[in-house]
Amino acid sequence: MPNRSSKPKRPVDFNSRAFQSVAILTGTTPPEPDSEPEDPVKAAAALLGRRGGLKGGTARAASLTPERRREIAQKAAAKRWGKPT
């Protein structure tokens, strides 16, 4: 799913927005300023965090016993529905 915050912002004013829409359609828009290059250390850390986040829940679920999984589910249901355990 694309990140919606990466879309270019459009003006709120009707006339400005119409002008920009026509400029985009005709291909006469000024070039967008290039964003700063990303720090390679920060990019590597983000990649590692993402990878860990993807496998974390699956690994945790595989290591839980059925009894512990039931305890967690009961606690979550109690919080969700307001029933004390």
PyMOL Python script that loads the backbone (N, CA, C, O; Angstrom):
from pymol import cmd

cmd.read_pdbstr("""\
ATOM      1  N   MET A   1       0.840  -1.168   0.000  1.00  0.00           N
ATOM      2  CA  MET A   1       0.000   0.000   0.000  1.00  0.00           C
ATOM      3  C   MET A   1       0.890   1.238   0.000  1.00  0.00           C
ATOM      4  O   MET A   1       1.811   1.328   0.812  1.00  0.00           O
ATOM      5  N   PRO A   2       0.637   2.189  -0.889  1.00  0.00           N
ATOM      6  CA  PRO A   2       1.487   3.368  -0.955  1.00  0.00           C
ATOM      7  C   PRO A   2       1.296   4.262   0.262  1.00  0.00           C
ATOM      8  O   PRO A   2       0.231   4.301   0.878  1.00  0.00           O
ATOM      9  N   ASN A   3       2.356   4.970   0.580  1.00  0.00           N
ATOM     10  CA  ASN A   3       2.307   5.905   1.687  1.00  0.00           C
ATOM     11  C   ASN A   3       1.625   7.178   1.208  1.00  0.00           C
ATOM     12  O   ASN A   3       2.127   7.840   0.299  1.00  0.00           O
ATOM     13  N   ARG A   4       0.510   7.525   1.794  1.00  0.00           N
ATOM     14  CA  ARG A   4      -0.263   8.671   1.322  1.00  0.00           C
ATOM     15  C   ARG A   4       0.421   9.990   1.632  1.00  0.00           C
ATOM     16  O   ARG A   4       0.139  10.994   0.977  1.00  0.00           O
ATOM     17  N   SER A   5       1.315  10.014   2.616  1.00  0.00           N
ATOM     18  CA  SER A   5       1.980  11.262   2.949  1.00  0.00           C
ATOM     19  C   SER A   5       3.004  11.662   1.888  1.00  0.00           C
ATOM     20  O   SER A   5       3.499  12.789   1.903  1.00  0.00           O
ATOM     21  N   SER A   6       3.324  10.758   0.974  1.00  0.00           N
ATOM     22  CA  SER A   6       4.297  11.081  -0.056  1.00  0.00           C
ATOM     23  C   SER A   6       3.663  11.774  -1.266  1.00  0.00           C
ATOM     24  O   SER A   6       4.374  12.192  -2.180  1.00  0.00           O
ATOM     25  N   LYS A   7       2.337  11.897  -1.278  1.00  0.00           N
ATOM     26  CA  LYS A   7       1.681  12.580  -2.385  1.00  0.00           C
ATOM     27  C   LYS A   7       1.977  14.073  -2.313  1.00  0.00           C
ATOM     28  O   LYS A   7       2.078  14.630  -1.220  1.00  0.00           O
ATOM     29  N   PRO A   8       2.117  14.723  -3.456  1.00  0.00           N
ATOM     30  CA  PRO A   8       2.346  16.176  -3.417  1.00  0.00           C
ATOM     31  C   PRO A   8       1.093  16.894  -2.923  1.00  0.00           C
ATOM     32  O   PRO A   8      -0.026  16.497  -3.248  1.00  0.00           O
ATOM     33  N   LYS A   9       1.283  17.936  -2.148  1.00  0.00           N
ATOM     34  CA  LYS A   9       0.169  18.707  -1.626  1.00  0.00           C
ATOM     35  C   LYS A   9      -0.387  19.604  -2.720  1.00  0.00           C
ATOM     36  O   LYS A   9       0.367  20.202  -3.486  1.00  0.00           O
ATOM     37  N   ARG A  10      -1.690  19.692  -2.788  1.00  0.00           N
ATOM     38  CA  ARG A  10      -2.343  20.561  -3.759  1.00  0.00           C
ATOM     39  C   ARG A  10      -2.925  21.761  -3.028  1.00  0.00           C
ATOM     40  O   ARG A  10      -3.321  21.650  -1.868  1.00  0.00           O
ATOM     41  N   PRO A  11      -2.980  22.896  -3.693  1.00  0.00           N
ATOM     42  CA  PRO A  11      -3.532  24.089  -3.049  1.00  0.00           C
ATOM     43  C   PRO A  11      -5.015  23.935  -2.728  1.00  0.00           C
ATOM     44  O   PRO A  11      -5.734  23.210  -3.415  1.00  0.00           O
ATOM     45  N   VAL A  12      -5.465  24.620  -1.684  1.00  0.00           N
ATOM     46  CA  VAL A  12      -6.860  24.566  -1.286  1.00  0.00           C
ATOM     47  C   VAL A  12      -7.686  25.554  -2.111  1.00  0.00           C
ATOM     48  O   VAL A  12      -8.849  25.293  -2.416  1.00  0.00           O
ATOM     49  N   ASP A  13      -7.088  26.675  -2.465  1.00  0.00           N
ATOM     50  CA  ASP A  13      -7.776  27.699  -3.248  1.00  0.00           C
ATOM     51  C   ASP A  13      -8.174  27.122  -4.607  1.00  0.00           C
ATOM     52  O   ASP A  13      -7.369  26.478  -5.279  1.00  0.00           O
ATOM     53  N   PHE A  14      -9.439  27.365  -5.005  1.00  0.00           N
ATOM     54  CA  PHE A  14      -9.974  26.787  -6.243  1.00  0.00           C
ATOM     55  C   PHE A  14      -9.164  27.206  -7.472  1.00  0.00           C
ATOM     56  O   PHE A  14      -8.827  26.369  -8.310  1.00  0.00           O
ATOM     57  N   ASN A  15      -8.855  28.490  -7.578  1.00  0.00           N
ATOM     58  CA  ASN A  15      -8.133  28.975  -8.755  1.00  0.00           C
ATOM     59  C   ASN A  15      -6.715  28.419  -8.822  1.00  0.00           C
ATOM     60  O   ASN A  15      -6.248  28.029  -9.893  1.00  0.00           O
ATOM     61  N   SER A  16      -6.038  28.381  -7.692  1.00  0.00           N
ATOM     62  CA  SER A  16      -4.679  27.834  -7.668  1.00  0.00           C
ATOM     63  C   SER A  16      -4.684  26.351  -8.011  1.00  0.00           C
ATOM     64  O   SER A  16      -3.804  25.858  -8.718  1.00  0.00           O
ATOM     65  N   ARG A  17      -5.689  25.651  -7.500  1.00  0.00           N
ATOM     66  CA  ARG A  17      -5.773  24.219  -7.773  1.00  0.00           C
ATOM     67  C   ARG A  17      -6.079  23.970  -9.254  1.00  0.00           C
ATOM     68  O   ARG A  17      -5.523  23.055  -9.861  1.00  0.00           O
ATOM     69  N   ALA A  18      -6.948  24.775  -9.820  1.00  0.00           N
ATOM     70  CA  ALA A  18      -7.263  24.637 -11.245  1.00  0.00           C
ATOM     71  C   ALA A  18      -6.032  24.914 -12.092  1.00  0.00           C
ATOM     72  O   ALA A  18      -5.766  24.200 -13.059  1.00  0.00           O
ATOM     73  N   PHE A  19      -5.283  25.944 -11.733  1.00  0.00           N
ATOM     74  CA  PHE A  19      -4.064  26.275 -12.470  1.00  0.00           C
ATOM     75  C   PHE A  19      -3.066  25.117 -12.397  1.00  0.00           C
ATOM     76  O   PHE A  19      -2.460  24.738 -13.399  1.00  0.00           O
ATOM     77  N   GLN A  20      -2.910  24.568 -11.201  1.00  0.00           N
ATOM     78  CA  GLN A  20      -1.963  23.466 -11.042  1.00  0.00           C
ATOM     79  C   GLN A  20      -2.437  22.230 -11.809  1.00  0.00           C
ATOM     80  O   GLN A  20      -1.624  21.533 -12.417  1.00  0.00           O
ATOM     81  N   SER A  21      -3.739  21.953 -11.787  1.00  0.00           N
ATOM     82  CA  SER A  21      -4.268  20.788 -12.513  1.00  0.00           C
ATOM     83  C   SER A  21      -4.012  20.912 -14.013  1.00  0.00           C
ATOM     84  O   SER A  21      -3.614  19.947 -14.667  1.00  0.00           O
ATOM     85  N   VAL A  22      -4.243  22.106 -14.548  1.00  0.00           N
ATOM     86  CA  VAL A  22      -4.000  22.323 -15.975  1.00  0.00           C
ATOM     87  C   VAL A  22      -2.508  22.189 -16.278  1.00  0.00           C
ATOM     88  O   VAL A  22      -2.130  21.605 -17.293  1.00  0.00           O
ATOM     89  N   ALA A  23      -1.664  22.726 -15.403  1.00  0.00           N
ATOM     90  CA  ALA A  23      -0.220  22.633 -15.609  1.00  0.00           C
ATOM     91  C   ALA A  23       0.243  21.176 -15.598  1.00  0.00           C
ATOM     92  O   ALA A  23       1.108  20.794 -16.386  1.00  0.00           O
ATOM     93  N   ILE A  24      -0.329  20.364 -14.707  1.00  0.00           N
ATOM     94  CA  ILE A  24       0.035  18.947 -14.650  1.00  0.00           C
ATOM     95  C   ILE A  24      -0.420  18.238 -15.924  1.00  0.00           C
ATOM     96  O   ILE A  24       0.326  17.445 -16.500  1.00  0.00           O
ATOM     97  N   LEU A  25      -1.642  18.525 -16.359  1.00  0.00           N
ATOM     98  CA  LEU A  25      -2.179  17.863 -17.560  1.00  0.00           C
ATOM     99  C   LEU A  25      -1.416  18.240 -18.821  1.00  0.00           C
ATOM    100  O   LEU A  25      -1.238  17.408 -19.711  1.00  0.00           O
ATOM    101  N   THR A  26      -0.962  19.489 -18.905  1.00  0.00           N
ATOM    102  CA  THR A  26      -0.247  19.921 -20.106  1.00  0.00           C
ATOM    103  C   THR A  26       1.245  19.652 -20.022  1.00  0.00           C
ATOM    104  O   THR A  26       1.962  19.802 -21.012  1.00  0.00           O
ATOM    105  N   GLY A  27       1.716  19.257 -18.853  1.00  0.00           N
ATOM    106  CA  GLY A  27       3.136  18.940 -18.693  1.00  0.00           C
ATOM    107  C   GLY A  27       4.012  20.161 -18.531  1.00  0.00           C
ATOM    108  O   GLY A  27       5.209  20.092 -18.810  1.00  0.00           O
ATOM    109  N   THR A  28       3.462  21.270 -18.092  1.00  0.00           N
ATOM    110  CA  THR A  28       4.248  22.492 -17.918  1.00  0.00           C
ATOM    111  C   THR A  28       4.543  22.798 -16.454  1.00  0.00           C
ATOM    112  O   THR A  28       4.842  23.940 -16.106  1.00  0.00           O
ATOM    113  N   THR A  29       4.462  21.782 -15.595  1.00  0.00           N
ATOM    114  CA  THR A  29       4.728  22.011 -14.174  1.00  0.00           C
ATOM    115  C   THR A  29       6.221  22.207 -13.961  1.00  0.00           C
ATOM    116  O   THR A  29       7.037  21.596 -14.651  1.00  0.00           O
ATOM    117  N   PRO A  30       6.577  23.057 -13.010  1.00  0.00           N
ATOM    118  CA  PRO A  30       7.997  23.208 -12.700  1.00  0.00           C
ATOM    119  C   PRO A  30       8.514  21.930 -12.037  1.00  0.00           C
ATOM    120  O   PRO A  30       7.756  21.227 -11.368  1.00  0.00           O
ATOM    121  N   PRO A  31       9.784  21.631 -12.217  1.00  0.00           N
ATOM    122  CA  PRO A  31      10.309  20.396 -11.617  1.00  0.00           C
ATOM    123  C   PRO A  31      10.247  20.461 -10.100  1.00  0.00           C
ATOM    124  O   PRO A  31      10.472  21.510  -9.496  1.00  0.00           O
ATOM    125  N   GLU A  32       9.936  19.321  -9.497  1.00  0.00           N
ATOM    126  CA  GLU A  32       9.884  19.220  -8.041  1.00  0.00           C
ATOM    127  C   GLU A  32      11.301  19.256  -7.484  1.00  0.00           C
ATOM    128  O   GLU A  32      12.209  18.675  -8.079  1.00  0.00           O
ATOM    129  N   PRO A  33      11.507  19.923  -6.358  1.00  0.00           N
ATOM    130  CA  PRO A  33      12.843  19.917  -5.772  1.00  0.00           C
ATOM    131  C   PRO A  33      13.183  18.513  -5.262  1.00  0.00           C
ATOM    132  O   PRO A  33      12.342  17.834  -4.673  1.00  0.00           O
ATOM    133  N   ASP A  34      14.405  18.100  -5.495  1.00  0.00           N
ATOM    134  CA  ASP A  34      14.833  16.780  -5.051  1.00  0.00           C
ATOM    135  C   ASP A  34      14.942  16.765  -3.533  1.00  0.00           C
ATOM    136  O   ASP A  34      15.424  17.715  -2.917  1.00  0.00           O
ATOM    137  N   SER A  35      14.487  15.674  -2.950  1.00  0.00           N
ATOM    138  CA  SER A  35      14.607  15.543  -1.499  1.00  0.00           C
ATOM    139  C   SER A  35      16.047  15.161  -1.158  1.00  0.00           C
ATOM    140  O   SER A  35      16.791  14.667  -2.005  1.00  0.00           O
ATOM    141  N   GLU A  36      16.415  15.398   0.080  1.00  0.00           N
ATOM    142  CA  GLU A  36      17.777  15.084   0.510  1.00  0.00           C
ATOM    143  C   GLU A  36      17.983  13.579   0.478  1.00  0.00           C
ATOM    144  O   GLU A  36      17.054  12.823   0.762  1.00  0.00           O
ATOM    145  N   PRO A  37      19.183  13.134   0.137  1.00  0.00           N
ATOM    146  CA  PRO A  37      19.434  11.694   0.159  1.00  0.00           C
ATOM    147  C   PRO A  37      19.332  11.166   1.585  1.00  0.00           C
ATOM    148  O   PRO A  37      19.718  11.836   2.542  1.00  0.00           O
ATOM    149  N   GLU A  38      18.811   9.968   1.704  1.00  0.00           N
ATOM    150  CA  GLU A  38      18.593   9.384   3.021  1.00  0.00           C
ATOM    151  C   GLU A  38      19.906   8.867   3.604  1.00  0.00           C
ATOM    152  O   GLU A  38      20.772   8.368   2.886  1.00  0.00           O
ATOM    153  N   ASP A  39      20.030   8.999   4.919  1.00  0.00           N
ATOM    154  CA  ASP A  39      21.204   8.522   5.628  1.00  0.00           C
ATOM    155  C   ASP A  39      21.259   6.996   5.512  1.00  0.00           C
ATOM    156  O   ASP A  39      20.277   6.333   5.848  1.00  0.00           O
ATOM    157  N   PRO A  40      22.378   6.413   5.046  1.00  0.00           N
ATOM    158  CA  PRO A  40      22.420   4.955   4.863  1.00  0.00           C
ATOM    159  C   PRO A  40      22.281   4.184   6.178  1.00  0.00           C
ATOM    160  O   PRO A  40      21.729   3.084   6.194  1.00  0.00           O
ATOM    161  N   VAL A  41      22.776   4.751   7.272  1.00  0.00           N
ATOM    162  CA  VAL A  41      22.658   4.064   8.565  1.00  0.00           C
ATOM    163  C   VAL A  41      21.195   4.021   8.987  1.00  0.00           C
ATOM    164  O   VAL A  41      20.706   2.998   9.466  1.00  0.00           O
ATOM    165  N   LYS A  42      20.503   5.138   8.807  1.00  0.00           N
ATOM    166  CA  LYS A  42      19.096   5.210   9.172  1.00  0.00           C
ATOM    167  C   LYS A  42      18.267   4.264   8.302  1.00  0.00           C
ATOM    168  O   LYS A  42      17.350   3.610   8.799  1.00  0.00           O
ATOM    169  N   ALA A  43      18.583   4.189   7.012  1.00  0.00           N
ATOM    170  CA  ALA A  43      17.861   3.299   6.109  1.00  0.00           C
ATOM    171  C   ALA A  43      18.069   1.838   6.502  1.00  0.00           C
ATOM    172  O   ALA A  43      17.131   1.042   6.458  1.00  0.00           O
ATOM    173  N   ALA A  44      19.291   1.486   6.883  1.00  0.00           N
ATOM    174  CA  ALA A  44      19.571   0.109   7.284  1.00  0.00           C
ATOM    175  C   ALA A  44      18.841  -0.234   8.580  1.00  0.00           C
ATOM    176  O   ALA A  44      18.324  -1.342   8.725  1.00  0.00           O
ATOM    177  N   ALA A  45      18.796   0.705   9.521  1.00  0.00           N
ATOM    178  CA  ALA A  45      18.100   0.466  10.785  1.00  0.00           C
ATOM    179  C   ALA A  45      16.602   0.297  10.547  1.00  0.00           C
ATOM    180  O   ALA A  45      15.967  -0.560  11.161  1.00  0.00           O
ATOM    181  N   ALA A  46      16.040   1.110   9.661  1.00  0.00           N
ATOM    182  CA  ALA A  46      14.615   0.997   9.351  1.00  0.00           C
ATOM    183  C   ALA A  46      14.308  -0.351   8.705  1.00  0.00           C
ATOM    184  O   ALA A  46      13.282  -0.965   8.995  1.00  0.00           O
ATOM    185  N   LEU A  47      15.195  -0.805   7.836  1.00  0.00           N
ATOM    186  CA  LEU A  47      14.997  -2.089   7.180  1.00  0.00           C
ATOM    187  C   LEU A  47      15.036  -3.235   8.193  1.00  0.00           C
ATOM    188  O   LEU A  47      14.206  -4.143   8.137  1.00  0.00           O
ATOM    189  N   LEU A  48      15.989  -3.194   9.112  1.00  0.00           N
ATOM    190  CA  LEU A  48      16.074  -4.231  10.132  1.00  0.00           C
ATOM    191  C   LEU A  48      14.855  -4.211  11.045  1.00  0.00           C
ATOM    192  O   LEU A  48      14.334  -5.266  11.408  1.00  0.00           O
ATOM    193  N   GLY A  49      14.401  -3.025  11.417  1.00  0.00           N
ATOM    194  CA  GLY A  49      13.223  -2.926  12.270  1.00  0.00           C
ATOM    195  C   GLY A  49      11.990  -3.465  11.586  1.00  0.00           C
ATOM    196  O   GLY A  49      11.169  -4.140  12.206  1.00  0.00           O
ATOM    197  N   ARG A  50      11.862  -3.171  10.324  1.00  0.00           N
ATOM    198  CA  ARG A  50      10.716  -3.674   9.567  1.00  0.00           C
ATOM    199  C   ARG A  50      10.751  -5.194   9.483  1.00  0.00           C
ATOM    200  O   ARG A  50       9.728  -5.858   9.646  1.00  0.00           O
ATOM    201  N   ARG A  51      11.925  -5.731   9.229  1.00  0.00           N
ATOM    202  CA  ARG A  51      12.051  -7.184   9.107  1.00  0.00           C
ATOM    203  C   ARG A  51      11.720  -7.866  10.426  1.00  0.00           C
ATOM    204  O   ARG A  51      11.034  -8.888  10.446  1.00  0.00           O
ATOM    205  N   GLY A  52      12.203  -7.304  11.522  1.00  0.00           N
ATOM    206  CA  GLY A  52      11.905  -7.868  12.837  1.00  0.00           C
ATOM    207  C   GLY A  52      10.436  -7.775  13.174  1.00  0.00           C
ATOM    208  O   GLY A  52       9.871  -8.687  13.779  1.00  0.00           O
ATOM    209  N   GLY A  53       9.810  -6.665  12.781  1.00  0.00           N
ATOM    210  CA  GLY A  53       8.391  -6.484  13.044  1.00  0.00           C
ATOM    211  C   GLY A  53       7.526  -7.464  12.275  1.00  0.00           C
ATOM    212  O   GLY A  53       6.475  -7.879  12.763  1.00  0.00           O
ATOM    213  N   LEU A  54       7.951  -7.833  11.092  1.00  0.00           N
ATOM    214  CA  LEU A  54       7.168  -8.762  10.288  1.00  0.00           C
ATOM    215  C   LEU A  54       7.183 -10.175  10.853  1.00  0.00           C
ATOM    216  O   LEU A  54       6.179 -10.885  10.787  1.00  0.00           O
ATOM    217  N   LYS A  55       8.313 -10.580  11.404  1.00  0.00           N
ATOM    218  CA  LYS A  55       8.376 -11.958  11.896  1.00  0.00           C
ATOM    219  C   LYS A  55       8.097 -12.063  13.390  1.00  0.00           C
ATOM    220  O   LYS A  55       7.974 -13.173  13.909  1.00  0.00           O
ATOM    221  N   GLY A  56       7.994 -10.948  14.088  1.00  0.00           N
ATOM    222  CA  GLY A  56       7.851 -10.965  15.539  1.00  0.00           C
ATOM    223  C   GLY A  56       6.588 -11.637  16.019  1.00  0.00           C
ATOM    224  O   GLY A  56       6.649 -12.502  16.892  1.00  0.00           O
ATOM    225  N   GLY A  57       5.433 -11.260  15.470  1.00  0.00           N
ATOM    226  CA  GLY A  57       4.164 -11.826  15.921  1.00  0.00           C
ATOM    227  C   GLY A  57       4.045 -13.301  15.615  1.00  0.00           C
ATOM    228  O   GLY A  57       3.523 -14.068  16.424  1.00  0.00           O
ATOM    229  N   THR A  58       4.520 -13.697  14.464  1.00  0.00           N
ATOM    230  CA  THR A  58       4.459 -15.106  14.074  1.00  0.00           C
ATOM    231  C   THR A  58       5.349 -15.951  14.974  1.00  0.00           C
ATOM    232  O   THR A  58       4.952 -17.033  15.407  1.00  0.00           O
ATOM    233  N   ALA A  59       6.554 -15.457  15.256  1.00  0.00           N
ATOM    234  CA  ALA A  59       7.476 -16.203  16.112  1.00  0.00           C
ATOM    235  C   ALA A  59       6.927 -16.301  17.532  1.00  0.00           C
ATOM    236  O   ALA A  59       7.050 -17.340  18.181  1.00  0.00           O
ATOM    237  N   ARG A  60       6.318 -15.210  18.014  1.00  0.00           N
ATOM    238  CA  ARG A  60       5.766 -15.227  19.370  1.00  0.00           C
ATOM    239  C   ARG A  60       4.590 -16.202  19.450  1.00  0.00           C
ATOM    240  O   ARG A  60       4.481 -16.961  20.413  1.00  0.00           O
ATOM    241  N   ALA A  61       3.717 -16.187  18.452  1.00  0.00           N
ATOM    242  CA  ALA A  61       2.563 -17.085  18.454  1.00  0.00           C
ATOM    243  C   ALA A  61       2.999 -18.546  18.418  1.00  0.00           C
ATOM    244  O   ALA A  61       2.379 -19.400  19.051  1.00  0.00           O
ATOM    245  N   ALA A  62       4.065 -18.829  17.678  1.00  0.00           N
ATOM    246  CA  ALA A  62       4.535 -20.210  17.582  1.00  0.00           C
ATOM    247  C   ALA A  62       5.122 -20.689  18.904  1.00  0.00           C
ATOM    248  O   ALA A  62       5.077 -21.883  19.200  1.00  0.00           O
ATOM    249  N   SER A  63       5.672 -19.779  19.700  1.00  0.00           N
ATOM    250  CA  SER A  63       6.316 -20.189  20.945  1.00  0.00           C
ATOM    251  C   SER A  63       5.353 -20.245  22.126  1.00  0.00           C
ATOM    252  O   SER A  63       5.717 -20.767  23.179  1.00  0.00           O
ATOM    253  N   LEU A  64       4.124 -19.718  21.982  1.00  0.00           N
ATOM    254  CA  LEU A  64       3.167 -19.717  23.089  1.00  0.00           C
ATOM    255  C   LEU A  64       2.503 -21.079  23.247  1.00  0.00           C
ATOM    256  O   LEU A  64       2.217 -21.772  22.270  1.00  0.00           O
ATOM    257  N   THR A  65       2.269 -21.439  24.492  1.00  0.00           N
ATOM    258  CA  THR A  65       1.518 -22.665  24.760  1.00  0.00           C
ATOM    259  C   THR A  65       0.031 -22.341  24.630  1.00  0.00           C
ATOM    260  O   THR A  65      -0.360 -21.180  24.743  1.00  0.00           O
ATOM    261  N   PRO A  66      -0.789 -23.344  24.396  1.00  0.00           N
ATOM    262  CA  PRO A  66      -2.234 -23.081  24.294  1.00  0.00           C
ATOM    263  C   PRO A  66      -2.805 -22.443  25.560  1.00  0.00           C
ATOM    264  O   PRO A  66      -3.709 -21.612  25.477  1.00  0.00           O
ATOM    265  N   GLU A  67      -2.286 -22.824  26.735  1.00  0.00           N
ATOM    266  CA  GLU A  67      -2.775 -22.250  27.990  1.00  0.00           C
ATOM    267  C   GLU A  67      -2.446 -20.762  28.077  1.00  0.00           C
ATOM    268  O   GLU A  67      -3.292 -19.957  28.468  1.00  0.00           O
ATOM    269  N   ARG A  68      -1.222 -20.402  27.715  1.00  0.00           N
ATOM    270  CA  ARG A  68      -0.813 -19.000  27.771  1.00  0.00           C
ATOM    271  C   ARG A  68      -1.584 -18.178  26.727  1.00  0.00           C
ATOM    272  O   ARG A  68      -1.968 -17.037  26.986  1.00  0.00           O
ATOM    273  N   ARG A  69      -1.803 -18.764  25.559  1.00  0.00           N
ATOM    274  CA  ARG A  69      -2.564 -18.077  24.516  1.00  0.00           C
ATOM    275  C   ARG A  69      -3.991 -17.804  24.991  1.00  0.00           C
ATOM    276  O   ARG A  69      -4.560 -16.752  24.700  1.00  0.00           O
ATOM    277  N   ARG A  70      -4.567 -18.768  25.731  1.00  0.00           N
ATOM    278  CA  ARG A  70      -5.922 -18.593  26.278  1.00  0.00           C
ATOM    279  C   ARG A  70      -5.940 -17.482  27.329  1.00  0.00           C
ATOM    280  O   ARG A  70      -6.872 -16.679  27.364  1.00  0.00           O
ATOM    281  N   GLU A  71      -4.919 -17.433  28.182  1.00  0.00           N
ATOM    282  CA  GLU A  71      -4.841 -16.369  29.189  1.00  0.00           C
ATOM    283  C   GLU A  71      -4.791 -14.993  28.529  1.00  0.00           C
ATOM    284  O   GLU A  71      -5.483 -14.065  28.948  1.00  0.00           O
ATOM    285  N   ILE A  72      -3.974 -14.879  27.506  1.00  0.00           N
ATOM    286  CA  ILE A  72      -3.841 -13.603  26.797  1.00  0.00           C
ATOM    287  C   ILE A  72      -5.171 -13.221  26.148  1.00  0.00           C
ATOM    288  O   ILE A  72      -5.571 -12.058  26.195  1.00  0.00           O
ATOM    289  N   ALA A  73      -5.855 -14.191  25.544  1.00  0.00           N
ATOM    290  CA  ALA A  73      -7.133 -13.914  24.884  1.00  0.00           C
ATOM    291  C   ALA A  73      -8.190 -13.500  25.895  1.00  0.00           C
ATOM    292  O   ALA A  73      -8.978 -12.593  25.626  1.00  0.00           O
ATOM    293  N   GLN A  74      -8.223 -14.151  27.058  1.00  0.00           N
ATOM    294  CA  GLN A  74      -9.201 -13.788  28.091  1.00  0.00           C
ATOM    295  C   GLN A  74      -8.935 -12.384  28.625  1.00  0.00           C
ATOM    296  O   GLN A  74      -9.869 -11.617  28.859  1.00  0.00           O
ATOM    297  N   LYS A  75      -7.672 -12.054  28.815  1.00  0.00           N
ATOM    298  CA  LYS A  75      -7.327 -10.720  29.296  1.00  0.00           C
ATOM    299  C   LYS A  75      -7.729  -9.658  28.269  1.00  0.00           C
ATOM    300  O   LYS A  75      -8.236  -8.598  28.636  1.00  0.00           O
ATOM    301  N   ALA A  76      -7.502  -9.944  26.988  1.00  0.00           N
ATOM    302  CA  ALA A  76      -7.874  -9.002  25.927  1.00  0.00           C
ATOM    303  C   ALA A  76      -9.393  -8.828  25.861  1.00  0.00           C
ATOM    304  O   ALA A  76      -9.883  -7.712  25.688  1.00  0.00           O
ATOM    305  N   ALA A  77     -10.132  -9.923  25.999  1.00  0.00           N
ATOM    306  CA  ALA A  77     -11.600  -9.844  25.969  1.00  0.00           C
ATOM    307  C   ALA A  77     -12.122  -9.055  27.161  1.00  0.00           C
ATOM    308  O   ALA A  77     -13.071  -8.283  27.029  1.00  0.00           O
ATOM    309  N   ALA A  78     -11.509  -9.244  28.313  1.00  0.00           N
ATOM    310  CA  ALA A  78     -11.933  -8.508  29.506  1.00  0.00           C
ATOM    311  C   ALA A  78     -11.706  -7.014  29.320  1.00  0.00           C
ATOM    312  O   ALA A  78     -12.552  -6.204  29.699  1.00  0.00           O
ATOM    313  N   LYS A  79     -10.577  -6.650  28.745  1.00  0.00           N
ATOM    314  CA  LYS A  79     -10.301  -5.229  28.477  1.00  0.00           C
ATOM    315  C   LYS A  79     -11.274  -4.684  27.434  1.00  0.00           C
ATOM    316  O   LYS A  79     -11.779  -3.570  27.573  1.00  0.00           O
ATOM    317  N   ARG A  80     -11.531  -5.463  26.402  1.00  0.00           N
ATOM    318  CA  ARG A  80     -12.380  -5.006  25.312  1.00  0.00           C
ATOM    319  C   ARG A  80     -13.819  -4.814  25.756  1.00  0.00           C
ATOM    320  O   ARG A  80     -14.449  -3.814  25.412  1.00  0.00           O
ATOM    321  N   TRP A  81     -14.341  -5.764  26.516  1.00  0.00           N
ATOM    322  CA  TRP A  81     -15.755  -5.742  26.871  1.00  0.00           C
ATOM    323  C   TRP A  81     -15.998  -5.236  28.282  1.00  0.00           C
ATOM    324  O   TRP A  81     -17.151  -5.141  28.701  1.00  0.00           O
ATOM    325  N   GLY A  82     -14.955  -4.909  29.025  1.00  0.00           N
ATOM    326  CA  GLY A  82     -15.113  -4.331  30.354  1.00  0.00           C
ATOM    327  C   GLY A  82     -15.526  -5.326  31.430  1.00  0.00           C
ATOM    328  O   GLY A  82     -16.077  -4.941  32.461  1.00  0.00           O
ATOM    329  N   LYS A  83     -15.261  -6.598  31.189  1.00  0.00           N
ATOM    330  CA  LYS A  83     -15.592  -7.614  32.173  1.00  0.00           C
ATOM    331  C   LYS A  83     -14.345  -7.927  32.984  1.00  0.00           C
ATOM    332  O   LYS A  83     -13.326  -8.298  32.401  1.00  0.00           O
ATOM    333  N   PRO A  84     -14.383  -7.792  34.303  1.00  0.00           N
ATOM    334  CA  PRO A  84     -13.196  -8.115  35.091  1.00  0.00           C
ATOM    335  C   PRO A  84     -12.924  -9.610  35.086  1.00  0.00           C
ATOM    336  O   PRO A  84     -13.845 -10.423  35.000  1.00  0.00           O
ATOM    337  N   THR A  85     -11.654  -9.960  35.178  1.00  0.00           N
ATOM    338  CA  THR A  85     -11.270 -11.364  35.122  1.00  0.00           C
ATOM    339  C   THR A  85     -11.285 -11.963  36.498  1.00  0.00           C
ATOM    340  O   THR A  85     -10.988 -13.147  36.660  1.00  0.00           O
TER     341      THR A  85
END
""", "prot")
cmd.dss("prot")
cmd.show_as("cartoon", "prot")
cmd.util.cbc("prot")
cmd.orient("prot")
